[in-house]
Amino acid sequence: MAEIPLLSPLARALVLLIQLLLLVTALDVLVAWVQPDPARWPRRALHLLTEPMQRPLRALTARLPLDGWDLSPLLVVLILGGLRLWLIQP
């Protein structure tokens, strides 16, 4: 049976932070379906937390012909998920 490697306290804290950011990103996407205005609460709080991660990715995908689709939350999830896997791998 393979052992699960013990993570250092810093790696554990980073994994926890990544999991929280993934949760906040998912909540932002779900709330955006119901309340599209990012100026109203609770969307404003979620938007303030997720926008710094999504803005650079949105600028990169703006050049692609996506017909108005915003793929930045998906890219954030993929990047954070990959980083999380990299941190916890043996």
C-alpha positions, -999 to +999 in steps of 0.1 A: +000+000+000+014+034-010+020+059+017+005+094+015+034+118+018+033+142+048+031+177+036+051+205+051+031+231+070+036+256+042+024+231+016-006+223+037-015+259+041-011+265+003-033+235-004-059+248+020-057+283+003-061+267-031-091+247-020-107+279-006-100+298-038-116+269-058-147+271-036-150+308-040-145+306-077-173+280-080-196+301-058-189+332-080-199+313-111-231+299-095-241+333-081-234+350-114-261+329-130-286+342-106-273+377-100-253+390-130-247+424-116-213+423-098-220+455-079-246+439-057-240+418-026-231+388-023-217+389-058-196+419-050-177+401-023-171+370-045-161+392-074-136+411-053-119+378-043-120+362-078-114+391-101-076+394-094-072+358-106-095+361-136-086+395-150-052+384-165-068+353-180-097+373-194-072+396-211-055+366-227-088+350-239-102+383-252-082+377-284-099+344-290-132+341-309-154+329-281-186+348-289-188+364-255-181+332-234-159+339-204-137+310-198-115+326-172-132+308-142-126+275-160-089+284-165-086+295-129-100+261-118-076+242-141-045+262-130-053+260-093-062+223-096-029+216-113-010+235-087-028+216-060-019+183-076+017+194-080+019+203-043+004+170-030+022+146-053+048+124-037 
